[in-house]
Amino acid sequence: MALPACAARALGPPLQPERGAPARTTCPRRHSRVEAGLAESRPGAVAASVREGPPRGVSHGFNSLPLPSEPLKAASSLAGAVRAPLSALLPRGRRRRMHDLRRRWDLGSLCRALLTRGLAALGHSLKHVLGAIFSKIFGPLASVGNMDEKSNKLLLALVMLFLFAVIVLQYVCPGTECQLLRLQAFSSPGPDPYRSEDESSARFVPRYNFSRGDLLRKVDFDIKGDDLIVFLHIQKTGGTTFGRHLVRNIQLEQPCECRVGQKKCTCHRPGKRETWLFSRFSTGWSCGLHADWTELTSCVPAVVDGKRDARLRPASKDRQGSPNPNPGANSASSTKARNTSKRGKNFHYITILRDPVSRYLSEWRHVQRGATWKASLHVCDGRPPTSEELPSCYTGDDWSGCPLKEFMDCPYNLANNRQVRMLSDLTLVGCYNLSVMPEKQRNKVLLESAKSNLKRMAFFGLTEFQRKTQYLFEKTFNMNFISPFTQYNTTRASSVEINEEIQKRIEGLNFLDMELYSYAKDLFLQRYQFMRQKEHQEARRKRQEQRKFLKGRFLQTHFQSQSRGQSQSQNPSQNQSQNPNPNAHQNLIQNLTHNLIQNLTQNSSHGSGQKENRANQKQNPGQEQNDSSTSNGTHDYIGSVEKWR
């Protein structure tokens, strides 16, 4: 029987394709006829295999013989072709794809088998481990018959229950808001965030006597009006961190706009193009780099009023730096006059202080890195100091790399008593002219002026008390911060190791700052305690008012229910004969209810309450006579309430 040409081409020697040419394929439509011809030539196993084999175009698959590595030779006979697998009739590309599929199937089966056996081994090991743990814990109870199997089941049930509970908790409350995850009932109450920030006792012994006006700082800051916060930034006191808090970490109706790459932020009032903050990060160094009290009080009002040349404006005394002959220059009236502008703007000065020794060491480290603050103007009395009044401690561009001994040996170093100098009114001592008055008198005037200005400031904070500083600022200006302040106990100054002799010398060089800081710390902690006590008293008063209100509502409801029960028990005909006016009883109930609420809420004396009751009785004598039966119980009730008060 002659085979078709398609089968003859398949049995013959295949032609080698050229490099890069596509492989030759057989005709899929004529493949069924080839299989039929092969089946007729061998009606035995081959025909059965063809009938029971895969559909058209697919070989026997995974159970077939391996693919030959070389094509069939030209001398192969028809019997050899029939004995060859049917996959040999397919082209090489399809055979390669089927071979790859078979390999992937074998790898998948192997991976599944390994995974199954691995999980089984892991489960078996886990069971033995849990059983050993359970036997260690519940060893005495394991002697009971058939206890191992029961204990394993119980332990597995407990583990599954715990995992289920964890999953449910994660779905119910995934965040930190869930009160169950905090375990407040099983843990001790958290420490007070305002307590012992400096590792000392929260209760201290006051050294200074301050009045209530000095302790109570409550500024009615109107951000939509003309009020302005002026930040006096002293070097190395943490003012940079506090200044960033003012522009980035405060809750406002219109927050400050801070753009990436820019040092200054735009802090406008709501609905206006005016700033409410005068600081480094809002207006820049408008009055000079790290301007002090003397510069700010003479520069800020003029800058706000539009006079940019205010720093060069002469003051009330001559240009030679003679002392101010006016003894009341630093009085309360003069300070109030300098705290307002011609347009009626109110200036609220704030600042931050730091421990003098830590601040001095921090400034020395900063100078070592190349800081000079040459851009500082030091304007006083309308002029900057001369080179004779304020000599330089170094020659060259900066003082980088200077040792601590050289830094302390310079007598003109402005780091000495810097906080007193920047907070005092230098016009009282002739600015930087040291020949105006003796040194002892000059130091005394500067210290008293710094204390007075610090006490009259709207607010000041301490670097060593970050949380208390935040609390007092929020209570003073009624402005809340978004995130709490962070207390850093490790700074550059704390990394400097000094002996006791050097520390005493630094304290001697900054003896004015040491006294000022002691005064400021005492005032700061007294203000904090005063504000906390006031807050507790206010909360207690609100709780008492709420308790009185709730008791009044309860007694009012109880009285109304009793009056309604008495009115329903009476005969309607008798009520009409006794009460000719049907609204009289309702008016009586309203009047008694009003008197009850008034007695519970107002803080009046017992005598005044009796006078009011007598006046009401004189005004309504008819109602008292007509409703004597019901008013007796009412008067007893009101009397009991007054006795309770």
C-alpha positions as CSV (number, residue, x, y, z in Angstrom):
1,M,0.0,0.0,0.0
2,A,1.4,3.3,-1.0
3,L,1.8,6.0,1.6
4,P,0.9,9.6,1.0
5,A,3.6,12.0,0.1
6,C,3.3,13.6,3.5
7,A,4.2,10.3,5.2
8,A,7.0,9.6,2.8
9,R,8.6,13.0,3.5
10,A,8.3,12.2,7.2
11,L,10.0,8.8,6.9
12,G,12.7,10.0,4.6
13,P,15.9,11.8,5.7
14,P,15.0,15.3,6.8
15,L,16.7,18.1,5.1
16,Q,18.9,20.2,7.4
17,P,17.5,23.7,7.6
18,E,19.7,26.7,7.0
19,R,21.0,28.7,9.9
20,G,18.3,31.1,11.0
21,A,15.6,29.6,8.8
22,P,12.3,28.4,10.5
23,A,11.9,24.6,11.0
24,R,9.6,22.7,8.6
25,T,6.3,21.5,9.9
26,T,3.9,18.9,8.7
27,C,0.4,19.6,7.5
28,P,-1.9,19.2,10.5
29,R,-4.9,18.5,8.3
30,R,-3.4,15.4,6.7
31,H,-1.9,14.0,9.9
32,S,-5.1,11.9,10.6
33,R,-4.8,10.1,7.3
34,V,-1.2,9.1,8.0
35,E,-2.2,7.6,11.3
36,A,-5.0,5.7,9.5
37,G,-2.5,4.3,7.0
38,L,-0.1,3.1,9.7
39,A,-3.0,1.5,11.5
40,E,-4.0,-0.5,8.4
41,S,-0.4,-1.7,7.8
42,R,-0.3,-3.2,11.4
43,P,-3.7,-4.1,12.7
44,G,-2.4,-5.2,16.1
45,A,-1.1,-3.2,18.9
46,V,-0.3,-0.2,16.7
47,A,-3.9,0.1,15.5
48,A,-5.2,-0.2,19.1
49,S,-2.8,2.4,20.3
50,V,-3.8,4.7,17.5
51,R,-7.5,4.2,18.3
52,E,-6.9,4.6,22.0
53,G,-4.2,7.3,21.7
54,P,-4.4,11.0,22.2
55,P,-6.4,13.2,19.8
56,R,-5.1,14.6,16.6
57,G,-1.8,16.5,16.7
58,V,-0.8,15.3,20.1
59,S,1.6,12.5,20.9
60,H,1.4,9.9,23.7
61,G,2.8,12.4,26.1
62,F,4.7,11.5,29.2
63,N,4.6,7.7,28.8
64,S,6.2,7.6,25.4
65,L,9.7,6.6,24.7
66,P,12.5,9.3,24.9
67,L,12.9,11.4,21.9
68,P,15.7,10.4,19.5
69,S,18.7,12.7,19.5
70,E,19.3,12.2,15.8
71,P,16.8,12.1,12.9
72,L,15.9,8.9,11.3
73,K,18.2,7.5,8.7
74,A,17.3,7.3,5.0
75,A,17.6,3.5,5.0
76,S,14.9,3.0,7.7
77,S,12.1,0.7,6.6
78,L,8.4,1.0,7.0
79,A,8.4,-1.5,9.8
80,G,11.0,0.5,11.7
81,A,8.9,3.6,11.1
82,V,5.9,1.9,12.5
83,R,7.7,0.6,15.6
84,A,9.0,4.2,16.2
85,P,6.9,6.4,18.5
86,L,4.2,8.6,16.9
87,S,6.0,11.7,18.3
88,A,8.7,11.1,15.6
89,L,6.1,12.2,13.0
90,L,5.9,15.7,14.6
91,P,8.3,18.5,13.7
92,R,11.3,19.2,15.9
93,G,10.0,22.5,17.4
94,R,6.8,20.8,18.6
95,R,8.7,17.9,20.0
96,R,11.1,20.2,21.9
97,R,8.1,22.1,23.4
98,M,6.5,18.8,24.5
99,H,9.8,17.7,26.1
100,D,10.0,20.9,28.1
101,L,6.4,20.6,29.2
102,R,7.1,17.0,30.5
103,R,10.2,18.2,32.4
104,R,8.2,21.0,34.0
105,W,5.5,18.6,35.0
106,D,8.1,16.3,36.6
107,L,9.6,19.2,38.5
108,G,6.2,20.4,39.7
109,S,5.4,17.0,40.9
110,L,8.7,16.7,42.7
111,C,8.2,20.1,44.4
112,R,4.8,19.3,45.5
113,A,6.0,16.0,46.9
114,L,8.9,17.7,48.8
115,L,6.6,20.4,50.1
116,T,4.1,17.9,51.4
117,R,6.7,15.8,53.1
118,G,8.4,18.9,54.5
119,L,5.2,20.1,56.0
120,A,4.4,16.7,57.4
121,A,7.9,16.5,59.0
122,L,7.6,20.1,60.4
123,G,4.2,19.3,61.9
124,H,5.6,16.1,63.4
125,S,8.6,17.9,64.9
126,L,6.3,20.7,66.2
127,K,4.1,18.2,67.8
128,H,7.0,16.5,69.6
129,V,8.4,19.9,70.8
130,L,5.0,21.1,72.1
131,G,4.5,17.7,73.7
132,A,7.8,17.9,75.4
133,I,7.1,21.4,76.7
134,F,3.7,20.4,77.8
135,S,5.1,17.3,79.6
136,K,7.6,19.5,81.4
137,I,5.0,21.9,82.6
138,F,2.3,19.4,83.3
139,G,4.5,16.5,84.2
140,P,2.7,15.4,87.4
141,L,-0.6,15.3,85.6
142,A,0.8,13.2,82.7
143,S,0.7,10.0,84.7
144,V,-3.0,9.7,84.3
145,G,-4.0,7.1,81.7
146,N,-4.0,8.3,78.1
147,M,-3.0,11.8,79.1
148,D,-0.5,12.5,76.4
149,E,-3.0,12.5,73.6
150,K,-5.5,14.6,75.5
151,S,-2.8,17.1,76.5
152,N,-1.6,17.4,73.0
153,K,-5.1,18.1,71.8
154,L,-5.6,20.6,74.6
155,L,-2.3,22.4,73.9
156,L,-3.1,22.5,70.1
157,A,-6.5,24.0,70.9
158,L,-5.0,26.7,73.2
159,V,-2.5,27.6,70.5
160,M,-5.1,27.8,67.8
161,L,-7.3,30.0,70.1
162,F,-4.4,32.3,70.8
163,L,-3.6,32.7,67.1
164,F,-7.3,33.4,66.4
165,A,-7.5,36.0,69.1
166,V,-4.4,37.8,67.7
167,I,-5.8,37.8,64.2
168,V,-9.1,39.1,65.4
169,L,-7.4,41.9,67.4
170,Q,-5.3,42.9,64.4
171,Y,-8.4,43.2,62.3
172,V,-10.6,44.9,64.9
173,C,-8.0,47.5,66.0
174,P,-4.9,47.5,63.8
175,G,-3.6,50.9,65.1
176,T,-2.5,52.2,68.5
177,E,-5.9,53.5,69.2
178,C,-7.1,50.2,70.6
179,Q,-7.3,50.4,74.3
180,L,-7.2,46.6,74.7
181,L,-3.7,46.4,73.2
182,R,-2.3,49.0,75.7
183,L,-3.2,46.7,78.6
184,Q,-3.8,49.7,80.9
185,A,-5.6,47.5,83.4
186,F,-2.6,45.3,83.9
187,S,0.1,47.9,83.7
188,S,1.1,50.7,86.1
189,P,-0.1,54.2,85.2
190,G,2.3,56.2,83.0
191,P,4.6,58.7,84.5
192,D,3.8,62.4,84.4
193,P,5.4,63.9,81.3
194,Y,6.1,67.1,83.1
195,R,7.7,65.5,86.2
196,S,11.4,65.4,86.8
197,E,12.7,66.4,83.4
198,D,16.1,67.4,84.9
199,E,16.3,64.3,87.1
200,S,15.5,66.4,90.2
201,S,12.4,66.5,92.4
202,A,9.3,68.1,90.9
203,R,8.6,69.9,94.2
204,F,11.2,72.5,95.0
205,V,11.7,75.2,97.6
206,P,11.1,78.7,96.2
207,R,13.8,81.2,96.8
208,Y,12.0,84.3,95.6
209,N,8.6,85.8,96.4
210,F,6.6,86.7,93.3
211,S,3.2,88.2,93.2
212,R,0.1,86.7,91.6
213,G,0.6,89.0,88.6
214,D,4.1,87.8,88.1
215,L,3.1,84.1,88.2
216,L,-0.1,84.4,86.2
217,R,0.7,84.8,82.5
218,K,-2.4,84.8,80.3
219,V,-2.0,86.7,77.1
220,D,-5.1,87.5,75.1
221,F,-3.3,87.0,71.8
222,D,-5.4,88.0,68.9
223,I,-3.8,86.5,65.8
224,K,-6.4,88.1,63.6
225,G,-5.8,91.5,65.1
226,D,-2.6,93.5,65.6
227,D,-0.7,91.3,68.2
228,L,2.8,90.2,67.3
229,I,5.1,87.6,68.9
230,V,8.8,88.7,68.9
231,F,11.3,85.9,69.6
232,L,14.6,87.0,71.1
233,H,17.0,84.3,70.0
234,I,20.0,83.9,72.3
235,Q,22.9,81.8,70.8
236,K,23.1,78.1,71.8
237,T,20.0,78.0,74.0
238,G,17.9,75.7,71.8
239,G,16.3,78.7,70.1
240,T,16.5,77.1,66.6
241,T,14.5,74.1,67.7
242,F,11.9,76.3,69.4
243,G,11.7,78.6,66.4
244,R,11.0,75.6,64.1
245,H,8.2,74.6,66.5
246,L,6.6,78.0,66.1
247,V,6.4,77.8,62.3
248,R,5.9,74.0,61.8
249,N,4.4,72.5,64.9
250,I,1.6,74.7,66.0
251,Q,-2.1,74.4,65.3
252,L,-3.4,77.4,63.5
253,E,-6.4,78.3,61.3
254,Q,-3.9,79.3,58.6
255,P,-0.6,77.4,59.2
256,C,2.7,78.8,58.1
257,E,3.8,78.0,54.6
258,C,7.2,76.4,54.6
259,R,8.7,75.4,51.3
260,V,11.5,72.9,50.8
261,G,14.9,74.6,50.4
262,Q,13.8,77.9,52.0
263,K,14.8,78.9,55.5
264,K,12.0,81.4,56.0
265,C,8.3,80.5,56.2
266,T,5.3,82.7,55.5
267,C,3.2,83.1,58.6
268,H,0.3,85.4,57.7
269,R,-2.8,86.2,59.7
270,P,-6.0,84.6,58.6
271,G,-7.4,86.6,55.7
272,K,-4.5,89.1,55.8
273,R,-1.0,89.5,54.3
274,E,0.6,90.5,57.6
275,T,2.8,88.3,59.8
276,W,2.0,87.5,63.4
277,L,5.5,86.2,64.2
278,F,8.8,88.2,64.3
279,S,11.5,85.5,64.3
280,R,14.4,84.1,62.4
281,F,12.2,81.6,60.5
282,S,9.4,84.0,59.6
283,T,10.9,87.5,59.0
284,G,14.6,86.6,59.0
285,W,17.2,88.7,60.8
286,S,15.4,92.0,60.1
287,C,17.0,93.7,63.1
288,G,20.4,92.1,62.8
289,L,21.9,88.6,63.5
290,H,20.8,87.5,67.0
291,A,19.5,91.0,68.0
292,D,19.3,91.6,71.7
293,W,16.7,93.3,73.8
294,T,18.1,96.8,73.2
295,E,18.1,96.3,69.4
296,L,14.7,94.6,69.2
297,T,12.8,97.2,71.4
298,S,14.0,100.0,69.1
299,C,13.9,98.2,65.8
300,V,10.8,96.1,65.8
301,P,8.2,98.9,66.2
302,A,9.9,100.9,63.4
303,V,10.1,97.8,61.1
304,V,6.5,97.1,61.6
305,D,5.6,100.7,60.9
306,G,7.6,100.6,57.7
307,K,10.8,102.4,58.7
308,R,13.5,100.1,57.6
309,D,16.3,102.4,58.8
310,A,15.1,102.3,62.4
311,R,18.3,100.5,63.6
312,L,20.3,103.6,62.8
313,R,17.9,106.0,64.4
314,P,19.4,107.9,67.3
315,A,17.8,107.4,70.7
316,S,17.2,109.7,73.6
317,K,20.8,110.0,74.6
318,D,24.0,111.2,72.8
319,R,26.1,109.2,70.5
320,Q,29.0,109.0,72.9
321,G,27.2,106.4,75.0
322,S,26.6,108.5,78.1
323,P,24.3,107.0,80.7
324,N,20.6,107.8,80.4
325,P,19.8,110.6,82.9
326,N,16.1,109.4,83.1
327,P,15.9,107.1,86.1
328,G,12.6,105.7,84.9
329,A,13.8,104.5,81.5
330,N,13.3,100.9,82.5
331,S,10.0,101.4,84.3
332,A,6.8,99.7,83.5
333,S,5.4,102.7,81.6
334,S,8.5,103.0,79.4
335,T,8.5,99.2,78.8
336,K,4.8,99.4,77.8
337,A,5.5,102.3,75.5
338,R,8.2,100.3,73.7
339,N,6.0,97.2,73.5
340,T,3.5,99.1,71.3
341,S,3.9,100.7,67.9
342,K,2.3,103.9,66.5
343,R,-0.3,101.7,64.8
344,G,-1.4,100.2,68.1
345,K,0.3,96.8,67.6
346,N,1.0,94.9,70.7
347,F,4.4,93.2,70.9
348,H,4.8,90.0,73.1
349,Y,8.5,89.2,73.6
350,I,9.5,85.6,74.3
351,T,12.9,83.9,74.7
352,I,14.6,80.7,75.8
353,L,17.3,80.4,78.4
354,R,19.8,77.6,79.2
355,D,22.2,76.5,81.9
356,P,25.2,78.9,81.6
357,V,27.9,76.3,81.8
358,S,26.3,74.1,79.1
359,R,25.6,77.1,76.9
360,Y,29.2,78.4,77.2
361,L,30.7,75.0,76.3
362,S,28.2,74.7,73.4
363,E,29.2,78.1,72.1
364,W,32.9,77.2,72.3
365,R,32.3,74.1,70.3
366,H,30.4,76.1,67.7
367,V,33.2,78.7,67.5
368,Q,35.7,75.8,67.0
369,R,33.7,74.8,63.9
370,G,34.1,78.3,62.4
371,A,31.2,80.3,63.7
372,T,31.9,84.0,64.2
373,W,28.5,85.9,64.1
374,K,30.3,88.8,62.4
375,A,27.0,89.9,60.9
376,S,25.7,90.9,64.4
377,L,25.2,94.7,64.5
378,H,25.3,95.3,68.3
379,V,23.4,98.6,67.7
380,C,22.9,100.5,70.9
381,D,21.7,104.1,71.1
382,G,21.5,104.3,67.4
383,R,25.1,103.3,66.6
384,P,27.3,100.2,66.6
385,P,30.2,99.9,69.0
386,T,33.7,101.0,68.0
387,S,36.7,98.7,67.7
388,E,38.0,100.2,71.0
389,E,34.8,99.5,72.8
390,L,34.4,95.9,71.5
391,P,37.8,94.5,70.4
392,S,38.1,91.2,68.6
393,C,39.4,88.0,70.3
394,Y,41.1,86.6,67.2
395,T,43.0,87.7,64.2
396,G,41.9,86.4,60.9
397,D,38.6,85.3,59.3
398,D,37.4,83.1,62.2
399,W,38.5,81.5,65.5
400,S,38.2,77.9,64.4
401,G,40.2,75.3,66.3
402,C,40.7,77.4,69.3
403,P,41.3,75.5,72.6
404,L,39.1,76.0,75.6
405,K,41.8,77.8,77.6
406,E,42.3,80.4,74.9
407,F,38.5,80.8,74.6
408,M,38.3,81.5,78.3
409,D,41.3,83.8,78.5
410,C,39.9,86.5,76.1
411,P,38.6,89.4,78.3
412,Y,36.4,90.7,75.4
413,N,34.7,87.5,74.7
414,L,30.9,88.1,74.3
415,A,30.2,84.6,75.4
416,N,30.8,85.7,79.0
417,N,27.5,86.6,80.6
418,R,25.8,86.6,77.1
419,Q,22.3,86.0,78.4
420,V,22.4,88.9,80.9
421,R,23.8,91.2,78.2
422,M,21.2,90.2,75.6
423,L,18.2,90.6,78.0
424,S,19.2,93.9,79.7
425,D,18.8,97.4,78.5
426,L,22.3,98.5,77.5
427,T,21.4,102.1,77.3
428,L,21.3,102.2,81.1
429,V,25.1,101.5,81.3
430,G,26.3,103.5,78.3
431,C,26.1,100.6,75.9
432,Y,29.6,99.1,75.3
433,N,31.5,102.0,76.8
434,L,33.0,100.5,79.9
435,S,34.4,103.8,81.2
436,V,31.0,105.2,82.0
437,M,30.6,103.6,85.4
438,P,32.5,101.2,87.7
439,E,32.4,97.6,86.8
440,K,30.6,96.5,90.0
441,Q,27.8,99.1,89.5
442,R,27.6,98.2,85.8
443,N,27.1,94.5,86.6
444,K,24.4,95.2,89.2
445,V,22.5,97.5,86.8
446,L,22.7,94.9,84.0
447,L,21.5,92.1,86.2
448,E,18.6,94.0,87.6
449,S,17.6,95.1,84.1
450,A,17.8,91.6,82.8
451,K,15.6,90.2,85.7
452,S,13.1,93.0,85.2
453,N,12.8,92.5,81.4
454,L,12.6,88.7,81.8
455,K,9.8,88.9,84.4
456,R,7.8,91.3,82.2
457,M,8.2,89.2,79.1
458,A,5.0,87.4,78.0
459,F,6.8,84.1,78.1
460,F,10.2,82.5,78.5
461,G,11.2,78.9,78.6
462,L,14.2,76.8,79.7
463,T,16.1,74.3,77.5
464,E,16.3,71.8,80.4
465,F,12.5,71.7,80.7
466,Q,11.1,71.1,77.2
467,R,7.7,69.7,78.2
468,K,7.1,72.4,80.8
469,T,8.1,75.0,78.3
470,Q,5.5,73.7,75.9
471,Y,2.9,73.6,78.6
472,L,3.4,77.2,79.7
473,F,3.5,78.5,76.1
474,E,0.2,76.8,75.4
475,K,-1.4,78.1,78.5
476,T,0.0,81.6,78.0
477,F,-1.0,82.2,74.4
478,N,-3.9,79.6,74.2
479,M,-2.2,78.0,71.2
480,N,-1.5,74.2,71.1
481,F,1.3,72.4,69.4
482,I,0.7,69.4,67.2
483,S,3.4,67.1,68.6
484,P,5.1,67.2,72.0
485,F,8.6,68.6,72.6
486,T,11.5,66.2,73.0
487,Q,14.0,66.5,75.8
488,Y,17.5,65.8,74.5
489,N,19.8,64.8,77.4
490,T,22.8,64.3,75.1
491,T,24.2,67.4,73.4
492,R,27.6,68.6,72.2
493,A,28.1,70.4,75.5
494,S,27.5,67.2,77.5
495,S,30.1,65.4,75.4
496,V,32.8,67.8,76.7
497,E,34.6,66.4,79.7
498,I,35.9,69.1,82.0
499,N,37.2,68.9,85.5
500,E,35.9,70.7,88.6
501,E,38.5,73.5,88.3
502,I,37.5,74.4,84.7
503,Q,33.8,74.2,85.6
504,K,34.3,76.7,88.5
505,R,36.2,79.0,86.2
506,I,33.4,78.9,83.7
507,E,30.9,79.7,86.4
508,G,33.1,82.6,87.5
509,L,33.2,84.0,84.0
510,N,29.5,83.7,83.8
511,F,28.6,84.7,87.4
512,L,25.8,87.1,86.2
513,D,24.3,84.4,84.0
514,M,24.4,82.0,86.9
515,E,22.4,84.3,89.1
516,L,20.0,85.2,86.3
517,Y,19.4,81.5,85.5
518,S,18.7,80.7,89.2
519,Y,16.2,83.5,89.2
520,A,14.6,82.4,85.9
521,K,14.4,78.8,87.0
522,D,12.7,79.7,90.2
523,L,10.2,81.9,88.4
524,F,9.7,79.3,85.7
525,L,8.9,76.5,88.1
526,Q,6.7,78.7,90.3
527,R,4.7,79.7,87.2
528,Y,4.4,76.1,86.2
529,Q,3.1,75.0,89.6
530,F,0.7,78.0,89.8
531,M,-0.7,77.2,86.3
532,R,-1.1,73.5,87.2
533,Q,-2.9,74.3,90.5
534,K,-5.1,76.7,88.7
535,E,-5.9,74.0,86.0
536,H,-6.7,71.5,88.8
537,Q,-9.0,74.0,90.6
538,E,-10.8,74.8,87.3
539,A,-11.3,71.1,86.6
540,R,-12.6,70.6,90.2
541,R,-15.0,73.5,89.9
542,K,-16.4,72.2,86.6
543,R,-16.9,68.8,88.1
544,Q,-18.8,70.4,91.0
545,E,-21.0,72.4,88.7
546,Q,-21.7,69.4,86.6
547,R,-22.5,67.4,89.8
548,K,-24.9,70.1,91.0
549,F,-26.5,70.3,87.6
550,L,-27.1,66.6,87.5
551,K,-28.5,66.5,91.0
552,G,-30.8,69.4,90.1
553,R,-32.1,67.6,87.1
554,F,-32.7,64.5,89.1
555,L,-34.5,66.4,91.9
556,Q,-36.5,68.4,89.4
557,T,-37.7,65.2,87.7
558,H,-38.5,63.6,91.0
559,F,-40.6,66.6,92.1
560,Q,-42.5,66.7,88.8
561,S,-43.4,63.0,89.0
562,Q,-44.6,63.5,92.6
563,S,-46.7,66.5,91.7
564,R,-48.2,64.7,88.7
565,G,-49.1,61.7,90.9
566,Q,-50.9,64.0,93.4
567,S,-52.8,65.8,90.7
568,Q,-53.9,62.6,89.1
569,S,-55.1,61.2,92.4
570,Q,-57.5,64.1,93.0
571,N,-61.0,64.2,91.6
572,P,-61.3,66.4,88.5
573,S,-64.4,68.1,89.9
574,Q,-62.6,69.0,93.2
575,N,-59.7,70.3,91.2
576,Q,-62.0,72.6,89.3
577,S,-63.7,73.8,92.5
578,Q,-60.3,74.3,94.3
579,N,-58.5,75.7,91.3
580,P,-60.6,78.1,89.4
581,N,-57.7,78.9,87.2
582,P,-56.6,75.7,85.4
583,N,-53.1,77.1,84.6
584,A,-52.3,78.0,88.2
585,H,-50.9,74.6,89.1
586,Q,-48.6,74.6,86.0
587,N,-47.4,78.1,86.8
588,L,-46.6,77.0,90.4
589,I,-44.6,74.1,89.1
590,Q,-42.6,76.3,86.7
591,N,-41.9,78.9,89.4
592,L,-40.7,76.2,91.9
593,T,-38.6,74.6,89.2
594,H,-37.0,77.9,88.3
595,N,-36.3,78.6,92.0
596,L,-34.8,75.2,92.4
597,I,-32.4,75.5,89.5
598,Q,-31.4,79.0,90.6
599,N,-30.6,77.8,94.1
600,L,-28.5,74.9,92.8
601,T,-26.4,76.9,90.2
602,Q,-25.9,80.3,91.9
603,N,-23.4,80.8,94.7
604,S,-25.6,82.9,96.9
605,S,-26.0,82.7,100.6
606,H,-28.8,81.2,102.6
607,G,-30.1,84.6,103.6
608,S,-30.3,85.9,100.1
609,G,-32.2,82.7,99.1
610,Q,-34.7,83.3,101.9
611,K,-35.2,86.9,100.8
612,E,-36.0,85.8,97.3
613,N,-38.5,83.2,98.5
614,R,-40.2,85.8,100.7
615,A,-40.4,88.2,97.7
616,N,-41.9,85.5,95.6
617,Q,-44.5,84.8,98.3
618,K,-45.4,88.5,98.6
619,Q,-45.8,88.7,94.8
620,N,-48.0,85.6,94.6
621,P,-50.2,85.5,97.7
622,G,-53.2,84.0,95.9
623,Q,-51.3,81.0,94.7
624,E,-49.9,80.3,98.1
625,Q,-53.4,80.3,99.6
626,N,-55.0,78.2,96.9
627,D,-52.2,75.6,96.8
628,S,-51.2,75.3,100.4
629,S,-51.5,71.6,100.4
630,T,-48.9,71.1,97.6
631,S,-46.6,74.0,98.6
632,N,-45.8,72.5,102.1
633,G,-44.0,69.6,100.5
634,T,-42.3,72.0,98.1
635,H,-41.0,74.2,100.8
636,D,-39.6,71.2,102.7
637,Y,-37.9,70.0,99.5
638,I,-36.3,73.4,98.9
639,G,-35.2,73.6,102.5
640,S,-33.5,70.3,102.2
641,V,-31.7,71.4,99.1
642,E,-30.5,74.6,100.8
643,K,-29.4,72.6,103.8
644,W,-27.4,70.3,101.4
645,R,-25.8,73.3,99.9
